[in-house]
Structure formats: C-alpha cells, structure tokens
Amino acid sequence: MTLEIILIFSAALLSIGIFGLLTRKNIVITLMSLELIFNSVVLAAVGFTRYSIHEDFILQSLSSENIFNVLSGNILGLFIISVAAGETALALALVLALGKFKSTIELSDLSEMKN
C-alpha cells in the first residue's frame, strides 16, 4: 500500500463526510459525517508519518527525539480520536435531551428560537 492510495482513501472519506454534513438534516447522521471527517484526517496524518520517516534513519540512532518523530502522527491520531469521542458523547446527550423535549431530532425543526 502506497501513500497515494492512503491519501485517495482519506480524500474519499473526507468528501463523503462533507457531503453528508451538507445534505442531511438528521443530527445523528450529521454526527456520523463529522466522525468520517475526523477519521479522514487521522488516516492522512498516520499515512504521512508512516511514509515520511525512512527506516534506515530510525535504525541509525534510536533516541527519544527519533521515536517521537516516528510516533507523532499516531499521537496526533489518538488525540483527534479522543476529542471526537468526547464531542460525540456530548452531542448524543444533547440529542437525547432534545428528542425528549421536542420529540424530533431534525436540524430544521430546531433552528427557531422560542421564549
């Protein structure tokens, strides 16, 4: 698997996520589209890290700086996934509260402000 294939797959995930975010009115589908966008960024970051570090450079000197350079994309991916999990948990709690009070989870029904 090459970097080009990984980036094409990441771009496909990003475009599907943006399409779902712009066209759907259901909050749950919107959250799933946001997760697709986050996962495409994680995939691109890990792919760039994997293919930008040369193996012979790593084997020559194993220091803490080189190990951090090797794992920087993976660390960024874990950070993005943890932030996305927190965002999703909070958004689903809001969806449950809105569904309880308004009995709908459509974005167009929630756009009007009332006293």
N, C-alpha and C positions, 0 to 999 in steps of 0.2 A: 504494500500500500504506500503510495507516494503522498507528498504534501498536497499536490494538486487535487487528488481525489478527496482528501480530507477537507480541503477548502471548498470544493464544489458541494460536498455534502453539507458543510456548515452554511454555505450560502443558500442552499435549498431549504434547510431548516429555518433560516432567518426569513426568507421570503414567505414560507408557509405561515410562520408566526405573525409577520406583519399583515399578511392577507387576512388571517383570522382576527387579528386585532382591529382592523379597519372595517370589516364587513359584518361581523357578528354582533348581536345586541345582548346576548346572554352573558351574564357576569362570569359564570363558570367557564364557558368557552373562551372568554377574554383572558381569564387567568391561565388557562392552558396555553393560549397563544403567547403570553408573556413568558411562561416557562420554556416554550420552544425557543424563544429569542435568547433567553439566558443560556440555555444548553448549547445553542449555536456559538455563542461567544466562548463558552468553556471549551468546546471542541476545537475552535480555532486557536485558542491560547495554548492548549496542550499540544496541538499539532505543530505550531510554530516552535515551541520549546523542544519538542522531540527531534525536529529536523534541522534546528539551527545550531545545536551543540554537536561537535564532532567527537566520536568515541575515542580517538587516539589522544585528543586534548584532555579528555577526562582521565584516561589511564596514566598519563604522564605525571600528573600531580593531583593527588586527592587531598584537597584542603577543604575547609568549611566553605570558602568562597565558591569553589567549583561545584560543590554539592548543592549550594543554594542556587547557582545558575542552572544546574540540571533540573532542579525541582521547582523553579519559580513558576512555570506555567501550571504545574499541578497544584501548588499552593494557591495561586490565583483562582484556579477552578474550584477548589474546596471552599474558598471564601465566597465566591459567587453563588455556589450551590447552597451554602448555609444562609446567606442573606435571602436568597429566593425562597428557601423553606420557611423562614420567618415571615416573609411578606405573604406567602400563600396561606400560612396558618392564620394570620391576622385578617386577610381578605375573606377567607372562608368563614371566620367568626362573624364578620360584618354581613356576609351573605345570609347566614343563618338568622341573624337578628333582623335584617331587612325582610327576609321571607316570612318571619313570624309576624311582623307588624304590618307590612304592606301586602303580603301574600303574592308577591311577584318578585322575580329576580331579573327582569329585563331592564337594560340601561335606560331606554327611552321613557319608561314609567317612573324612573327615579330622578329625573332631571328637573322637576319643578319643585320650587320651594314653597312650603306652606307654613302658616303660623302654628 
